[in-house]
Amino acid sequence: MIFMMWYTSCENVLESAETSAREGVDFLRLKEYLSSIQIDDDDPGFVLSWDLNNLNAFVAAAKDQNPARAPGWLQTRPPHITVNSFTDDLIHELYQVAGGRCGRVLLAPNRSDQFLAIGGTLIDLQNDDFMQDAAQVALPVVNSVERYIATTYYLTDTKAQRSEENNLRPTRRNSQPLRRIFI
């Protein structure tokens, strides 16, 4: 699992250069972006920490899904979907309601209504039948332990101590619980 490697200095917030590069974000660009924006209680950041093993499994399962059932926001259709295309498409969709973005890991700064819209949009996206079908194949629940493709965080400062997991709520359809793909 990719864990956020938080630093205590204001300039080095999100991740090590190696992890950032794998997630499609240049560390220097991220550092520069963070120094150019305000992140606080009134302008929180929404961080996605990707679990590459689960993300790869999810995308492999998504490739096998019927392209006609793919959601409209997914610009690259199965079987051509890749980890990069999936995360790009997802972040592009979330960016429509966000205040800004840096790569595939940070949506910021956001007003509180934008932050809530990001979380709501992410829940709506994960509840799509296509996404649920891919999750059923790729992310089995074993011994009541759920697997996710990303953990999301609420960032109110450029210091690690101020970040908290969002813990997105589980949802139901027709009284049946839906899989959480993001938490």
C-alpha atoms as an extended CHARMM CRD file, in Angstrom:
* protein
*
       183  EXT
         1         1  MET       CA              0.0000000000        0.0000000000        0.0000000000  PROA      1               0.0000000000
         2         2  ILE       CA              1.1940000000        3.4750000000       -0.7070000000  PROA      2               0.0000000000
         3         3  PHE       CA              1.3020000000        5.3710000000        2.5270000000  PROA      3               0.0000000000
         4         4  MET       CA              1.5130000000        9.1110000000        2.7070000000  PROA      4               0.0000000000
         5         5  MET       CA              4.9430000000       10.0190000000        3.9540000000  PROA      5               0.0000000000
         6         6  TRP       CA              4.1390000000       13.3080000000        5.5860000000  PROA      6               0.0000000000
         7         7  TYR       CA              6.8290000000       15.8030000000        6.3940000000  PROA      7               0.0000000000
         8         8  THR       CA              6.7300000000       18.3980000000        9.1540000000  PROA      8               0.0000000000
         9         9  SER       CA              7.9040000000       21.3540000000        7.1000000000  PROA      9               0.0000000000
        10        10  CYS       CA              5.3200000000       23.5150000000        5.3680000000  PROA      10              0.0000000000
        11        11  GLU       CA              6.9200000000       22.9810000000        1.9780000000  PROA      11              0.0000000000
        12        12  ASN       CA              7.1620000000       19.1740000000        2.0120000000  PROA      12              0.0000000000
        13        13  VAL       CA              3.6300000000       18.0310000000        2.5800000000  PROA      13              0.0000000000
        14        14  LEU       CA              2.5680000000       15.0530000000        0.6200000000  PROA      14              0.0000000000
        15        15  GLU       CA              4.9340000000       12.3070000000       -0.4210000000  PROA      15              0.0000000000
        16        16  SER       CA              8.4200000000       11.1380000000       -1.1720000000  PROA      16              0.0000000000
        17        17  ALA       CA              9.6430000000       11.8790000000       -4.6880000000  PROA      17              0.0000000000
        18        18  GLU       CA              9.5770000000        8.1970000000       -5.6230000000  PROA      18              0.0000000000
        19        19  THR       CA              5.9520000000        7.7010000000       -4.5800000000  PROA      19              0.0000000000
        20        20  SER       CA              4.8570000000       10.9520000000       -6.1830000000  PROA      20              0.0000000000
        21        21  ALA       CA              6.4850000000       10.0230000000       -9.4770000000  PROA      21              0.0000000000
        22        22  ARG       CA              4.6820000000        6.6870000000       -9.5030000000  PROA      22              0.0000000000
        23        23  GLU       CA              1.4010000000        8.4770000000       -8.9040000000  PROA      23              0.0000000000
        24        24  GLY       CA              1.9040000000       10.8850000000      -11.7660000000  PROA      24              0.0000000000
        25        25  VAL       CA              2.9940000000       13.9020000000       -9.7840000000  PROA      25              0.0000000000
        26        26  ASP       CA              6.4010000000       15.4850000000       -9.9780000000  PROA      26              0.0000000000
        27        27  PHE       CA              7.5520000000       16.1230000000       -6.4170000000  PROA      27              0.0000000000
        28        28  LEU       CA              8.9870000000       19.5340000000       -7.2530000000  PROA      28              0.0000000000
        29        29  ARG       CA              5.7620000000       20.5320000000       -9.0080000000  PROA      29              0.0000000000
        30        30  LEU       CA              3.7640000000       19.4130000000       -5.9730000000  PROA      30              0.0000000000
        31        31  LYS       CA              6.0520000000       21.3440000000       -3.6290000000  PROA      31              0.0000000000
        32        32  GLU       CA              5.7550000000       24.4330000000       -5.8310000000  PROA      32              0.0000000000
        33        33  TYR       CA              1.9670000000       24.0870000000       -6.0270000000  PROA      33              0.0000000000
        34        34  LEU       CA              1.6470000000       23.7960000000       -2.2570000000  PROA      34              0.0000000000
        35        35  SER       CA              3.7130000000       26.9290000000       -1.7470000000  PROA      35              0.0000000000
        36        36  SER       CA              1.4190000000       28.8380000000       -4.1210000000  PROA      36              0.0000000000
        37        37  ILE       CA             -1.9180000000       28.0210000000       -2.4560000000  PROA      37              0.0000000000
        38        38  GLN       CA             -3.5450000000       28.4340000000        0.9210000000  PROA      38              0.0000000000
        39        39  ILE       CA             -4.6610000000       25.3210000000        2.7830000000  PROA      39              0.0000000000
        40        40  ASP       CA             -6.4660000000       25.8420000000        6.0770000000  PROA      40              0.0000000000
        41        41  ASP       CA             -9.7740000000       25.1180000000        7.8170000000  PROA      41              0.0000000000
        42        42  ASP       CA            -11.6000000000       27.3830000000        5.3630000000  PROA      42              0.0000000000
        43        43  ASP       CA             -9.7080000000       26.1400000000        2.2890000000  PROA      43              0.0000000000
        44        44  PRO       CA             -9.0930000000       22.4090000000        2.8250000000  PROA      44              0.0000000000
        45        45  GLY       CA             -7.2870000000       20.0520000000        0.5130000000  PROA      45              0.0000000000
        46        46  PHE       CA             -8.6210000000       16.6780000000       -0.5930000000  PROA      46              0.0000000000
        47        47  VAL       CA             -5.8000000000       14.1320000000       -0.8580000000  PROA      47              0.0000000000
        48        48  LEU       CA             -5.9610000000       10.7160000000       -2.5270000000  PROA      48              0.0000000000
        49        49  SER       CA             -3.4110000000        8.1100000000       -1.4700000000  PROA      49              0.0000000000
        50        50  TRP       CA             -3.5420000000        5.3510000000       -4.0810000000  PROA      50              0.0000000000
        51        51  ASP       CA             -3.0430000000        1.7030000000       -3.1550000000  PROA      51              0.0000000000
        52        52  LEU       CA             -1.2180000000        0.5830000000       -6.2900000000  PROA      52              0.0000000000
        53        53  ASN       CA             -1.8620000000       -3.1470000000       -5.7940000000  PROA      53              0.0000000000
        54        54  ASN       CA             -5.6020000000       -2.6540000000       -5.4150000000  PROA      54              0.0000000000
        55        55  LEU       CA             -5.6750000000       -0.0240000000       -8.1640000000  PROA      55              0.0000000000
        56        56  ASN       CA             -3.9310000000       -2.3760000000      -10.6070000000  PROA      56              0.0000000000
        57        57  ALA       CA             -6.3400000000       -5.2000000000       -9.7340000000  PROA      57              0.0000000000
        58        58  PHE       CA             -9.3190000000       -2.8660000000      -10.1230000000  PROA      58              0.0000000000
        59        59  VAL       CA             -8.1810000000       -1.6170000000      -13.5370000000  PROA      59              0.0000000000
        60        60  ALA       CA             -7.5260000000       -5.1970000000      -14.6970000000  PROA      60              0.0000000000
        61        61  ALA       CA            -11.1120000000       -6.0800000000      -13.7310000000  PROA      61              0.0000000000
        62        62  ALA       CA            -12.4400000000       -2.8940000000      -15.3590000000  PROA      62              0.0000000000
        63        63  LYS       CA            -10.7470000000       -3.8620000000      -18.6450000000  PROA      63              0.0000000000
        64        64  ASP       CA            -12.9380000000       -6.9680000000      -18.7560000000  PROA      64              0.0000000000
        65        65  GLN       CA            -16.1840000000       -5.0420000000      -18.2360000000  PROA      65              0.0000000000
        66        66  ASN       CA            -18.6140000000       -4.2560000000      -21.0490000000  PROA      66              0.0000000000
        67        67  PRO       CA            -17.5420000000       -0.9060000000      -22.5970000000  PROA      67              0.0000000000
        68        68  ALA       CA            -21.2010000000        0.0120000000      -23.1350000000  PROA      68              0.0000000000
        69        69  ARG       CA            -21.6950000000       -0.0020000000      -19.3440000000  PROA      69              0.0000000000
        70        70  ALA       CA            -18.7070000000        2.2600000000      -18.6430000000  PROA      70              0.0000000000
        71        71  PRO       CA            -19.6500000000        5.5520000000      -16.9900000000  PROA      71              0.0000000000
        72        72  GLY       CA            -19.6830000000        8.6830000000      -19.1330000000  PROA      72              0.0000000000
        73        73  TRP       CA            -16.8150000000       10.3150000000      -17.2280000000  PROA      73              0.0000000000
        74        74  LEU       CA            -14.5020000000        7.4290000000      -18.1600000000  PROA      74              0.0000000000
        75        75  GLN       CA            -12.8800000000        8.7810000000      -21.3150000000  PROA      75              0.0000000000
        76        76  THR       CA            -10.7470000000        5.6930000000      -21.9870000000  PROA      76              0.0000000000
        77        77  ARG       CA            -13.0780000000        2.7310000000      -22.4300000000  PROA      77              0.0000000000
        78        78  PRO       CA            -12.4580000000       -0.9340000000      -21.7420000000  PROA      78              0.0000000000
        79        79  PRO       CA            -10.4280000000       -2.8080000000      -22.8370000000  PROA      79              0.0000000000
        80        80  HSD       CA             -8.0250000000        0.1200000000      -23.3680000000  PROA      80              0.0000000000
        81        81  ILE       CA             -8.2450000000        1.4800000000      -19.8320000000  PROA      81              0.0000000000
        82        82  THR       CA             -4.9490000000        1.7340000000      -17.9100000000  PROA      82              0.0000000000
        83        83  VAL       CA             -4.0740000000        2.7990000000      -14.3840000000  PROA      83              0.0000000000
        84        84  ASN       CA             -2.9350000000        6.1710000000      -15.7200000000  PROA      84              0.0000000000
        85        85  SER       CA             -6.0120000000        6.7120000000      -17.8840000000  PROA      85              0.0000000000
        86        86  PHE       CA             -8.3530000000        5.6750000000      -15.0630000000  PROA      86              0.0000000000
        87        87  THR       CA             -6.7650000000        7.9600000000      -12.4660000000  PROA      87              0.0000000000
        88        88  ASP       CA             -6.5370000000       10.8170000000      -14.9820000000  PROA      88              0.0000000000
        89        89  ASP       CA            -10.2160000000       10.4430000000      -15.8910000000  PROA      89              0.0000000000
        90        90  LEU       CA            -11.2780000000       10.1810000000      -12.2470000000  PROA      90              0.0000000000
        91        91  ILE       CA             -9.2950000000       13.2200000000      -11.1330000000  PROA      91              0.0000000000
        92        92  HSD       CA            -10.5280000000       15.1600000000      -14.1640000000  PROA      92              0.0000000000
        93        93  GLU       CA            -14.1140000000       14.4270000000      -13.1200000000  PROA      93              0.0000000000
        94        94  LEU       CA            -13.4550000000       15.4190000000       -9.4930000000  PROA      94              0.0000000000
        95        95  TYR       CA            -11.6760000000       18.5800000000      -10.6180000000  PROA      95              0.0000000000
        96        96  GLN       CA            -14.9730000000       19.7810000000      -12.1270000000  PROA      96              0.0000000000
        97        97  VAL       CA            -16.1880000000       20.5350000000       -8.5810000000  PROA      97              0.0000000000
        98        98  ALA       CA            -12.8170000000       21.3370000000       -6.9470000000  PROA      98              0.0000000000
        99        99  GLY       CA            -10.9780000000       24.5950000000       -6.4690000000  PROA      99              0.0000000000
       100       100  GLY       CA             -7.6950000000       23.3580000000       -7.9200000000  PROA      100             0.0000000000
       101       101  ARG       CA             -5.5540000000       20.2990000000       -8.4410000000  PROA      101             0.0000000000
       102       102  CYS       CA             -2.0250000000       18.9950000000       -8.5740000000  PROA      102             0.0000000000
       103       103  GLY       CA             -1.5000000000       15.7100000000      -10.3980000000  PROA      103             0.0000000000
       104       104  ARG       CA             -3.4640000000       12.6810000000       -9.2630000000  PROA      104             0.0000000000
       105       105  VAL       CA             -3.0500000000       13.1580000000       -5.5270000000  PROA      105             0.0000000000
       106       106  LEU       CA             -4.2660000000       16.6120000000       -4.4790000000  PROA      106             0.0000000000
       107       107  LEU       CA             -7.4130000000       18.6420000000       -5.0780000000  PROA      107             0.0000000000
       108       108  ALA       CA             -6.9060000000       22.0290000000       -3.4160000000  PROA      108             0.0000000000
       109       109  PRO       CA             -7.6230000000       24.6660000000       -2.3530000000  PROA      109             0.0000000000
       110       110  ASN       CA            -11.3380000000       24.1930000000       -1.8820000000  PROA      110             0.0000000000
       111       111  ARG       CA            -14.1120000000       26.1280000000       -0.2280000000  PROA      111             0.0000000000
       112       112  SER       CA            -16.0680000000       23.9310000000        2.1650000000  PROA      112             0.0000000000
       113       113  ASP       CA            -18.8520000000       23.4420000000       -0.4200000000  PROA      113             0.0000000000
       114       114  GLN       CA            -16.2660000000       22.3200000000       -2.9920000000  PROA      114             0.0000000000
       115       115  PHE       CA            -14.6870000000       19.8970000000       -0.5200000000  PROA      115             0.0000000000
       116       116  LEU       CA            -18.0950000000       18.3740000000        0.2170000000  PROA      116             0.0000000000
       117       117  ALA       CA            -18.8560000000       18.2020000000       -3.5120000000  PROA      117             0.0000000000
       118       118  ILE       CA            -15.6280000000       16.2560000000       -4.1190000000  PROA      118             0.0000000000
       119       119  GLY       CA            -16.5870000000       13.6840000000       -1.4780000000  PROA      119             0.0000000000
       120       120  GLY       CA            -20.1580000000       13.4620000000       -2.7700000000  PROA      120             0.0000000000
       121       121  THR       CA            -18.9960000000       13.0920000000       -6.3610000000  PROA      121             0.0000000000
       122       122  LEU       CA            -16.5170000000       10.3870000000       -5.3870000000  PROA      122             0.0000000000
       123       123  ILE       CA            -19.2710000000        8.4510000000       -3.6120000000  PROA      123             0.0000000000
       124       124  ASP       CA            -21.5480000000        8.8200000000       -6.6520000000  PROA      124             0.0000000000
       125       125  LEU       CA            -18.7740000000        7.5900000000       -8.9660000000  PROA      125             0.0000000000
       126       126  GLN       CA            -18.0410000000        4.5380000000       -6.8480000000  PROA      126             0.0000000000
       127       127  ASN       CA            -21.7440000000        3.6340000000       -6.7040000000  PROA      127             0.0000000000
       128       128  ASP       CA            -21.9610000000        3.2790000000      -10.4960000000  PROA      128             0.0000000000
       129       129  ASP       CA            -22.7810000000       -0.2940000000      -11.6090000000  PROA      129             0.0000000000
       130       130  PHE       CA            -19.6220000000       -0.5100000000      -13.7410000000  PROA      130             0.0000000000
       131       131  MET       CA            -17.4520000000        0.4970000000      -10.7800000000  PROA      131             0.0000000000
       132       132  GLN       CA            -19.2850000000       -1.8450000000       -8.4150000000  PROA      132             0.0000000000
       133       133  ASP       CA            -18.9070000000       -4.7760000000      -10.8260000000  PROA      133             0.0000000000
       134       134  ALA       CA            -15.1630000000       -4.1830000000      -11.1900000000  PROA      134             0.0000000000
       135       135  ALA       CA            -14.8180000000       -3.8690000000       -7.4070000000  PROA      135             0.0000000000
       136       136  GLN       CA            -16.6490000000       -7.1690000000       -6.8380000000  PROA      136             0.0000000000
       137       137  VAL       CA            -14.0800000000       -8.9260000000       -9.0250000000  PROA      137             0.0000000000
       138       138  ALA       CA            -10.9400000000       -7.0580000000       -7.9920000000  PROA      138             0.0000000000
       139       139  LEU       CA            -11.4580000000       -6.1810000000       -4.3430000000  PROA      139             0.0000000000
       140       140  PRO       CA            -13.0040000000       -9.1280000000       -2.5250000000  PROA      140             0.0000000000
       141       141  VAL       CA            -13.9180000000       -8.6870000000        1.1220000000  PROA      141             0.0000000000
       142       142  VAL       CA            -11.9460000000      -11.2850000000        3.0810000000  PROA      142             0.0000000000
       143       143  ASN       CA            -12.6540000000      -11.8990000000        6.7770000000  PROA      143             0.0000000000
       144       144  SER       CA            -14.7940000000       -8.7340000000        6.8290000000  PROA      144             0.0000000000
       145       145  VAL       CA            -11.8240000000       -6.6370000000        5.6590000000  PROA      145             0.0000000000
       146       146  GLU       CA            -12.6100000000       -4.2590000000        2.8020000000  PROA      146             0.0000000000
       147       147  ARG       CA            -10.0010000000       -3.2560000000        0.2260000000  PROA      147             0.0000000000
       148       148  TYR       CA             -9.9180000000        0.1710000000       -1.4150000000  PROA      148             0.0000000000
       149       149  ILE       CA             -8.1190000000        1.6710000000       -4.3790000000  PROA      149             0.0000000000
       150       150  ALA       CA             -7.5100000000        4.9340000000       -2.5090000000  PROA      150             0.0000000000
       151       151  THR       CA             -7.6600000000        6.3740000000        0.9640000000  PROA      151             0.0000000000
       152       152  THR       CA             -8.7390000000       10.0030000000        1.0390000000  PROA      152             0.0000000000
       153       153  TYR       CA             -7.6250000000       12.6630000000        3.4660000000  PROA      153             0.0000000000
       154       154  TYR       CA             -8.8650000000       16.0240000000        4.6810000000  PROA      154             0.0000000000
       155       155  LEU       CA             -5.9430000000       18.4440000000        4.7210000000  PROA      155             0.0000000000
       156       156  THR       CA             -6.2420000000       21.7280000000        6.6200000000  PROA      156             0.0000000000
       157       157  ASP       CA             -2.5700000000       22.5690000000        6.8640000000  PROA      157             0.0000000000
       158       158  THR       CA              0.5810000000       21.7970000000        4.9630000000  PROA      158             0.0000000000
       159       159  LYS       CA              1.7100000000       19.8410000000        8.0180000000  PROA      159             0.0000000000
       160       160  ALA       CA              0.9740000000       16.1590000000        8.4640000000  PROA      160             0.0000000000
       161       161  GLN       CA             -0.4680000000       16.5410000000       11.9210000000  PROA      161             0.0000000000
       162       162  ARG       CA             -3.4270000000       18.4090000000       10.4710000000  PROA      162             0.0000000000
       163       163  SER       CA             -4.5540000000       15.7080000000        8.0280000000  PROA      163             0.0000000000
       164       164  GLU       CA             -7.3260000000       13.2520000000        8.7880000000  PROA      164             0.0000000000
       165       165  GLU       CA             -8.8110000000       10.3330000000        6.8900000000  PROA      165             0.0000000000
       166       166  ASN       CA            -12.1390000000       11.2560000000        5.3460000000  PROA      166             0.0000000000
       167       167  ASN       CA            -13.6180000000        7.7920000000        5.9760000000  PROA      167             0.0000000000
       168       168  LEU       CA            -16.2600000000        8.1720000000        3.2640000000  PROA      168             0.0000000000
       169       169  ARG       CA            -19.5390000000        6.6680000000        4.3620000000  PROA      169             0.0000000000
       170       170  PRO       CA            -20.8490000000        3.3530000000        3.0300000000  PROA      170             0.0000000000
       171       171  THR       CA            -23.9720000000        3.5420000000        0.8840000000  PROA      171             0.0000000000
       172       172  ARG       CA            -26.8650000000        1.2360000000        0.0410000000  PROA      172             0.0000000000
       173       173  ARG       CA            -29.0320000000        0.5550000000       -2.9820000000  PROA      173             0.0000000000
       174       174  ASN       CA            -32.3240000000       -1.2960000000       -2.5740000000  PROA      174             0.0000000000
       175       175  SER       CA            -31.3520000000       -1.9960000000        1.0450000000  PROA      175             0.0000000000
       176       176  GLN       CA            -28.1570000000       -3.7330000000       -0.1180000000  PROA      176             0.0000000000
       177       177  PRO       CA            -24.7510000000       -2.3500000000        0.8790000000  PROA      177             0.0000000000
       178       178  LEU       CA            -22.5540000000       -1.1250000000       -1.9560000000  PROA      178             0.0000000000
       179       179  ARG       CA            -18.7930000000       -1.6000000000       -2.0510000000  PROA      179             0.0000000000
       180       180  ARG       CA            -16.6260000000        1.2690000000       -0.9330000000  PROA      180             0.0000000000
       181       181  ILE       CA            -13.8870000000        1.6950000000       -3.5040000000  PROA      181             0.0000000000
       182       182  PHE       CA            -12.6010000000        4.8510000000       -1.8310000000  PROA      182             0.0000000000
       183       183  ILE       CA            -12.4750000000        5.5230000000        1.8760000000  PROA      183             0.0000000000
